[in-house]
């Protein structure tokens, strides 16, 4: 699911700027301006939203189903925008 979320984010940003790339480290070289560079994601679990229950019950209208308690994650990206003119950023 994390991979699909990152791919959807890049696809969305490419509709704004075709020169969009994702890196897993620092940005070393940008060949085409203007461009958007995403560094990350930095994955961190949000423990404050985690339940201590092993199972949770969900109301589906006609009854209840039991499933594993969800785990919440924060996908943190660093976004770098590069352009040769200030007007291109706006």
C-alpha positions in Angstrom: 0.0 0.0 0.0 2.9 2.4 0.7 4.4 1.8 -2.7 1.0 2.5 -4.4 0.5 5.7 -2.4 4.0 7.0 -3.4 3.3 6.1 -7.1 -0.1 7.9 -6.9 1.6 11.0 -5.4 4.2 11.1 -8.2 1.6 10.6 -10.9 -0.4 13.5 -9.4 2.7 15.8 -9.3 3.6 14.9 -12.9 0.3 16.3 -14.0 1.5 19.7 -12.6 5.2 19.3 -13.6 6.4 16.5 -16.0 9.9 16.8 -14.6 9.1 15.2 -11.3 11.3 12.6 -9.7 11.6 10.7 -6.4 15.0 10.1 -4.6 15.9 8.1 -1.6 18.7 10.4 -0.6 19.9 13.9 -1.3 19.3 15.5 -4.6 22.6 15.6 -6.4 21.8 16.7 -10.0 18.8 18.3 -11.7 19.1 18.1 -15.5 15.9 19.9 -16.6 14.4 23.1 -15.2 11.8 23.6 -13.8 11.5 20.4 -11.8 10.1 18.9 -8.6 12.1 16.4 -6.5 10.7 14.3 -3.7 13.1 13.0 -1.1 11.7 10.1 0.9 9.4 8.8 2.2 10.5 8.7 5.8 8.2 6.1 7.3 7.1 6.5 10.9 4.4 4.8 12.8 2.0 7.1 14.7 1.8 5.3 18.0 -0.7 7.7 19.5 -3.3 6.4 17.1 -2.5 2.7 17.7 -5.0 0.6 19.5 -3.9 -1.9 22.2 -6.7 -4.3 21.1 -5.6 -7.2 18.9 -9.0 -7.3 17.1 -11.5 -4.6 16.4 -15.2 -4.9 15.5 -16.6 -3.0 12.5 -20.3 -2.5 12.0 -21.2 -3.4 8.4 -24.9 -2.6 8.7 -26.3 -6.1 8.9 -23.8 -7.3 11.6 -20.2 -7.0 12.8 -16.9 -8.3 11.5 -13.7 -8.7 13.4 -10.4 -7.8 11.9 -6.9 -6.8 13.1 -6.5 -3.4 14.7 -5.2 -0.9 12.1 -1.7 0.6 12.3 -1.2 4.2 11.3 1.9 5.5 9.4 3.1 9.0 8.5 4.8 9.3 5.1 7.1 12.3 5.3 8.6 13.8 2.1 11.0 16.6 1.5 9.9 18.5 -1.6 12.4 20.5 -3.6 11.3 22.8 -6.4 14.0 24.1 -8.9 13.6 26.7 -11.6 15.8 29.1 -13.4 13.3 32.0 -13.0 11.2 32.9 -10.0 8.1 33.3 -12.2 8.3 29.6 -13.2 7.8 28.6 -9.5 4.6 30.6 -9.2 
